[in-house]
Amino acid sequence: MSIGLFFCRGHEDDQSVLDMDALAHEFAGEGSVQVHDHLCLTTAQRQLLGSVQSGELEGVVLATCSPGHYGNSLRRITVERLRAAGLNRNRIGFANLREQVVLPHRNDPEGALRKARVLIQTALERVRQSHVMEATEIAPRRSVLVIGATIGGILAAYRLVAKGYKVCLIDESEREEALSKLPVEDLPIASLDDASRMTFCFGHGLADSNGWAGDFTVEIRNVQSKRTLNVGAVIVAIGEDENPDLTRRIHELLLVELGMDGQLRPLNPTNLFTETREPGVFLVKHEESDDATRMRTAAMRADSATTALAALLDRPELYHDIAITEVNPDLCGACGTCVKTCAFHAASINTALDVATVDVRRCKACGNCVTACPAAARDLITYPHHYITRAIETLAGYQRCNGEPKVLCLLCDSCGYPAADDAGMKGCEYPASALPLNICCGGRVDTQYLLHAFKCGFDGVFVGRCHDEHCRNIVGNTDMDRRLELFRASLRARRIDPERVRIWGLSPNEGEQYAEQVNDFFGYLQDHRGGG
């Protein structure tokens, strides 16, 4: 496979820690290698896209900053442009040389260099080992569900109707109660009541959701009946602390992440504060303040959300990656374990064929069913089993210095990996021999990966996952908790101290806690050398 490896020199002071040109020279034999001052600048982008469009490259590794920046910041445009140029999403890899190498190891350039090498090798393995991810092309629906008859919800609905969208606004309160909380004299209620493209459903709540950006199927219901709506996007405009049960339901049904304050969390509070990690779901957060400030803030957020929404739904077509679990029918025994495990009701049994099936509109590729399957009949397209085992082996190639412990850090997409990024951004230091491996969810951690890590020479395994009740995949961390005794029993059976595995709950902004726990874990491992 022809792979392009693109290095970013980044900030000038980074070069004192990691010489990107020298590092790039080491990998000259791995494929097409380029070094740029900044990969996000026009010249670098044109060369990157040109190499893909010309057919020279089948995969790309970006040796630069965190992959998180390519998902929750404006750098995600780079990934969108690569996909538009014809590159499969699963053939785009990242070696995080800034947040998890340069920044936390400024005082250990030798360790940083050794760590950078294995992270690049792991990213190359990710591209080589990954499956081709299928995609579906859809014509986005020009209809929107707005949840919450708040100031922001009303203003967002008004702007969308004016743009020609069909809008359904739901609120769990009855009309009179909902409107009594609003400054109705300053809101276009009457105009919306008379708009043919506007529907109010007071006394209705969200009951179910499936699909993807451009084509969601949602179910709303009240005490008497239920309705099914097909919409292209959803705007959530509920009040802070107004209804914790509703917040929880939106988290579980629409996969909007929760912050440590229990509130719905935007994709990026700085520049993408109305977007969420779930494409097609937008936030117009309502906050209590004086009336004038509340109205201005709500109007600004409604404008931002509707502008971003229109940029999505006004496209002639949208591409959705089918990131699901695969089922091997030769191994599947139709036992139904996956059906019981899946929190999204994406698994079912085809009784005619005696095999498990996957609902592509519901599957979130969390991997919980893969770990739970007793026949090893399932695998993830995005994090296939052979990649994870190969990545563990590759990271184990880190050349330790002075007998320092070597730790595999299994970090979940939603919280663990962002927390490690945050540690680097905050200048928190920890040993360079703490080697990160990004996984989709804590629920994907399997006993065999822990055992494989120890077999490959790791002294410890640190698992950074979401806090309880904050898991993006709803039950990933609780499913993992159910396997803790199995972890411990398997380790004891092999005379491995169970304390050599540390599991810790993190949120994305808890970089200090990540560094503190990793440092403490290293201290434990150093104090208990030879203890099994």
ABEGO torsion letter per residue (X at the ends): XBBBBBBBAEBAAAAAABBAAAAAAAAAAAEBBBBBABAABAAAAAAAAAAAAAGABABBBBBBBBAAAAAABAAAAAAAAAAAAGBBAAABBBBBAAAAAAAAAAABAAAAAAAAAAAAAAAAAAAAABBBBBBBBBBBBBBBBBBEBBAAAAAAAAAAAAAGBBBBBBBABBAAAAAAABBAAABBAAAAAABAABBBBBGBBBABBBEBBGBBBBBBBBAABBBBBBBABBBBBBBBGABAAAAAAAAAAAGBBBBAAGBBBBABAAABAABBABBGBBBBBBBBBBAAAAAAAAAAAAAAAAAAAAAAAABABBBBBBBBBBBBAAABAGAGAAAAABAAGABBBBAAAGBBBBBAAABAGAGAAAAABAAGABBBAABBAAAAAAAAAAAAABBBBGGBBBBBBBBBAAAAAAAAAAAAAAGBBBBAABBBBBBABAAABBAAAAAAAAAAGBABBBBBBBBBGABAAGAAAAAAAAAAAAAAAAAAAAGBBAAABBBBBBBAABAAAAAAAAAAAAAAAAAABGAX
